[in-house]
Amino acid sequence: MKIKFLGHASFLITSDFGVTILTDPYTVGGPLTYDPINETADVVLVSHGHGDHNNVSAVKGKPTVIDAPGATTAKGITFKGIPTFHDQSQGKERGKNVVFCFSVDGVKICHTGDLGHELTPQQASEVGQLDVLLLLIGGTYAIGPESASRLMQQLDPRVTIPMHFKNARCDYPIAPVGDFLKGKKNVRKTDGSELTLKADNLPNGEIVVLKPSKG
């Protein structure tokens, strides 16, 4: 299984059999200067309806779009959407958010979307045992570095990949990834945007920082 960081909260996940899943496709413009989405996918996951997460029309092919809670099966993979909120006020400020959990090649993945609060014990139980956590860390509009750190401890993934953070190509008033990494051990900063994982050879508690793809 391969994970490619496109930018912001968008990843392209490719199974060993060639099934492709794209998360939260962004719209380029304003604070976001990542390369435009130029990928073909079988499945697109949309955590919520904001423009920096729901640019489905940019994705090539004829993907199945999943944007709601519940269990949906596509391309032989079951995607579990856990209902959450984009804020700490039950959605009154920024609406709803869906946390998606699914397994690819025996690796269980969770994408937090723009989660605006820490998970309740029941929600954490719904996520269950986890291998890879795609975790927003930027704050301002959703959880920030401290809450993200607690969430990582709560879910205890084998691998955490930070997303939704300030950098040279994202000028939202959110925290840089360094704020999340402070004081943490077992951090690996890569020179590229891709990570290959195998279910029988996963790290144990590693944080992997990927660079946004350049197309």
C-alpha positions, 0 to 999 in steps of 0.5 A: 500500500502506498500513501501520497500526500497531495497537500492540506488534508488530501492523500492518494492511497493506492492498494497493491491491487491498484485501487485508488482512494483520494481524501478531501480534495482541495481547491487551489486559490487564496491561501492554498497554493498546492499543485491542482489535484491531478489524480484519478481515483476509484473512491473519493472521501469527503469529510465535510462540504468546505471548499478546501476539502470537497473539490470532487470535480477535480478528481479524474475518472468516475469515482464513488464519492462517500461524504456521509456517516455509516458503512459504505462498500466500494471496490471491495473496501468498506468505509466506515464514516463516524459522525463528528463535528467541525467545532466544539459546539456540536456543529453550530459554528462550522457544521458537521465532519466525518471521520473515515476508517477503512482497511487497505491491504490489511492496514487500517487507516483513519482520516480525521477530516477537519475534526473540531473536538477530541473524540468521546470514548464511544467514538474512539471505540468506533475507530478501534485498533488502528495502524495509520492515523492521518491527523490534522494538527493546525488548530484555529478551525479544528483541533490544534497541536495539543488536542491532536497529541492527545488524540494520537495517544488515545487512538495509539496508531502504529504510524501518524501522518500529520496534515492540515498545517501551515507551510509555504503552500498553505497560508491559513492562520494555522499552526506549522507541523513543528508545533505538533512535533515539539517534544515528541520522539520517533519522528521521521521527516521525509524528503518526498510525498510518498510512503509505502507500508506493509501490514506485516512490517509496520513501525511502532508509534512513528510520526512520519512527516511527508512533503506535499506533492509537486504534481 
